[in-house]
Amino acid sequence: MNVDLGQSDFTEEEMTLLRDEVKRIRNEEKLSWADINHQSGIAKSTLSSWTDDKYAGDNASVAQKVRLWLDARDEQAEMQELMPAAPIFLHTQTAESILSRLRFAQILGDFALISGGPGLGKTSAIKQYAASRPRVTVATMAPTTKSINSMLSCVVDALDGALLTSSTTKLGYRVRRSIGDGKGALLIIDEAQQLSELAIEELRAIHDQTGIGLALVGNTEVYTRLDGAARQANFAQVTSRIGVKFNQNRPTKKDVEIILDGMGIENKNSRQFLHLVAQKPGALRAVYKCVNVARIIANGQGRVMEYRDLKSGWSSLGNDPVLGA
């Protein structure tokens, strides 16, 4: 099947206009050829020589790629204009519970376990705490950081950013040296469910040896493994050190009320609908996404968001109808 790449033939005048537009964007936005290459996928040398009308190859082919890049920029700019402003951090009940546990862990040099379902605002609370307190380091784990070595590399990167070794032993020394006297400091490990047993044990050892406050934050799997009814015996040393705990699967009704107030949602039907959305997988994150899409729909039609836009937004995200709405 052939694909439609749009205009493929260009007059000299059209080619000149495209070249002038590239020059204008590059000058006004202070972009390098590498920047434009990253955005457009066109080789730097090709862009440079084509823009100066010195390209010896197929100029029309380059013009076509430039046209596609410019069109994509315009579409992105239009979408950005419709996008609502990013919400400020809102102090929900759940967020306050998480913040208080982090404070205790930092002040007391304690071991905190913070877990919950997706979309509760755990990561937002972590970012807020780290931004408002000194001596807080946040290292976010991923499937690729499961091992001790990868976890330590991630922590080193978060602490000082200079990875000078790949040796697990030396990385461990590096982390301990960077922390030094950990009294009054806090190391937050986000997405901790990604870590292996040995990686968690290494973090426990770092906590013991440096005195730094340590918070493991993640989904309910973290709680189940470390402190739930089905906790694993091989985590006994970790479990015995957990002094501060928080585990919650869903947002509270008050959480949702605070979020809706913060987003300026006043319509009764809209609020009822979004309360139901908050009980879906994704919780508060699902509420934000639904409202953002609904506002884009309404903004595109030059009007204020309505209840119908929320239902359309929820549907456009590929979700099943909300029962009771």
Beta strands, then each sheet from edge to edge (+ up, - down):
strand 1: 111-116
strand 2: 136-140
strand 3: 186-190
strand 4: 213-218
strand 5: 242-248
sheet 1: 2+ 3+ 4+ 1+ 5+
end
